[in-house]
Amino acid sequence: MRVPGVGDDGADFAAFYEERRDACLRAVAVIVGDREGAEDLVAEAFARAWARWPHVRCHPAPSAWVVRTALNTRVSWWRRRRREVEWGDHDPPDLERVGDTIDGTLLAALQRLPVRQREVIALRTLLDLDTETTAGALGIAPGTVTSHLARAVATLRRAAPHDPSPPMEVTR
């Protein structure tokens, strides 16, 4: 398939995909709490990024564009699905499968955070975006990003297991 404005080899997109796929997948998985669902969402988002690569390539944070597109796709899927009738119980998301590289205790604490705080944590820490870029990706003010990040970190610190051993003393 020939996409206007994209070279025949698509080397720049391929390099972007190889470099950022795992980070985008981790960010979406932390936000949605479902590894398989996150894989589908990220695959769809990268397909859309490929189709619009000349535009996405010029975006200030292409990884944030992919994550935001994945989350928007999830909302669209959810809106379509809410009109469907459930025919039985389904299993809750398997959080252990999401956390291939994230501690299970931390992942469980992340899932208890409000969605916006999870989004901020994912974009700021997993994608390593700055406050301004995160704010732009989420459509919120930079101060709101800072506030959500501070609240999320405080909540995660309270949820972290405490080491009962006394701290080491520093000798001079």
C-alpha positions in Angstrom: 0.0 0.0 0.0 1.4 3.4 -1.0 0.9 6.2 1.5 1.4 9.7 0.1 4.4 11.5 1.6 6.0 8.3 2.9 9.1 6.8 1.4 8.9 3.4 -0.3 11.0 1.8 2.5 9.3 3.6 5.4 12.6 3.3 7.3 11.8 6.3 9.6 8.5 4.8 10.6 10.0 1.4 11.1 12.7 2.9 13.3 10.1 4.8 15.3 8.0 1.7 15.7 10.9 -0.5 16.9 12.2 2.2 19.3 8.9 3.2 20.9 6.5 0.2 20.6 7.4 -1.3 24.0 7.2 2.0 25.9 3.8 2.8 24.3 2.5 -0.7 25.1 3.6 -0.4 28.7 2.0 3.0 29.0 -1.3 1.9 27.5 -1.3 -1.4 29.6 -0.8 0.5 32.8 -3.7 2.8 31.9 -6.2 0.2 30.8 -5.0 -2.7 33.0 -5.2 -5.4 30.3 -2.2 -6.6 28.4 -4.1 -8.2 25.5 -6.4 -5.2 25.2 -3.4 -2.9 25.3 -1.7 -4.9 22.5 -4.7 -4.5 20.3 -5.0 -0.8 21.0 -1.4 -0.1 20.4 -1.4 -2.1 17.2 -4.4 -0.1 16.0 -2.8 3.2 17.0 0.5 2.3 15.2 -1.5 1.4 12.1 -3.2 4.8 12.2 0.2 6.4 12.8 1.5 4.7 9.7 -1.4 5.9 7.6 -0.8 9.5 8.9 3.0 9.2 9.2 3.8 12.6 7.5 1.6 14.3 10.1 2.6 12.1 13.1 6.3 12.4 12.3 6.0 16.2 12.8 4.1 15.9 16.1 6.1 17.2 19.0 5.7 13.8 20.8 4.9 11.0 18.3 4.8 8.5 21.2 2.2 10.5 23.0 0.2 10.7 19.8 0.2 6.9 19.6 -0.8 6.5 23.2 -3.6 9.1 23.0 -4.8 7.5 19.8 -4.9 4.1 21.5 -6.9 5.5 24.4 -9.3 7.3 22.1 -9.7 4.0 20.2 -10.5 2.3 23.5 -13.2 4.9 24.2 -14.7 4.3 20.8 -14.7 0.6 21.3 -16.3 1.0 24.7 -19.0 3.3 23.4 -19.9 0.7 20.7 -19.8 -2.2 23.2 -21.9 -0.6 25.9 -24.9 -1.0 23.5 -24.2 -4.7 23.3 -25.9 -7.2 25.6 -23.6 -9.2 27.9 -24.4 -12.9 27.8 -22.5 -14.0 30.8 -19.9 -13.1 33.3 -16.4 -12.3 32.1 -13.1 -12.5 33.9 -11.6 -9.3 35.3 -8.4 -8.1 33.6 -5.4 -10.3 34.3 -3.2 -7.7 35.9 -0.3 -10.1 36.3 0.0 -10.4 32.5 0.3 -6.6 32.2 3.2 -6.4 34.5 5.9 -8.3 32.6 8.3 -5.6 33.5 6.3 -3.8 36.3 6.2 -5.1 39.9 2.8 -6.7 40.6 2.3 -4.7 43.8 3.0 -1.5 42.0 0.7 -2.4 39.1 -2.1 -3.2 41.5 -1.6 0.2 43.2 -1.6 1.9 39.8 -4.9 0.3 39.0 -6.5 1.8 42.1 -5.6 5.3 40.9 -8.1 7.4 39.0 -7.8 7.1 35.3 -6.4 10.6 34.7 -3.7 10.0 37.3 -2.8 6.7 35.6 -2.6 8.5 32.3 -0.3 11.2 33.7 2.0 8.5 35.4 2.1 6.5 32.2 3.0 9.5 30.0 5.4 11.2 32.4 7.3 8.1 33.7 6.9 5.3 31.1 7.2 7.5 28.0 9.4 10.1 29.8 7.5 13.1 28.4 7.8 16.5 29.9 4.9 18.3 31.7 4.1 20.5 28.7 3.9 17.6 26.2 1.9 15.5 28.6 -0.5 18.3 29.1 -0.9 18.7 25.3 -1.4 15.0 24.8 -4.1 14.8 27.5 -5.7 18.2 26.7 -5.2 19.6 30.2 -3.2 22.4 31.7 0.4 21.8 32.7 -0.5 22.7 36.3 -3.1 20.0 36.3 -0.5 17.5 35.1 1.8 18.5 38.0 -1.1 18.2 40.5 -2.2 14.7 39.2 1.4 13.5 39.2 1.9 14.7 42.8 -1.3 13.1 44.0 -0.5 9.8 42.2 3.0 9.6 43.6 1.8 10.4 47.1 -0.8 7.6 46.8 1.7 5.1 45.4 4.1 5.9 48.2 1.5 5.2 50.8 0.6 1.9 49.1 4.3 0.8 48.8 5.3 -1.9 51.3 7.6 -0.6 54.0 10.9 -2.2 54.7 10.8 -3.1 58.4 14.6 -3.0 58.7 16.1 0.3 60.1 17.9 2.5 57.6 21.6 2.1 57.2 23.7 4.6 59.1 26.2 6.6 57.3 29.6 6.7 58.9 32.2 9.3 58.2 
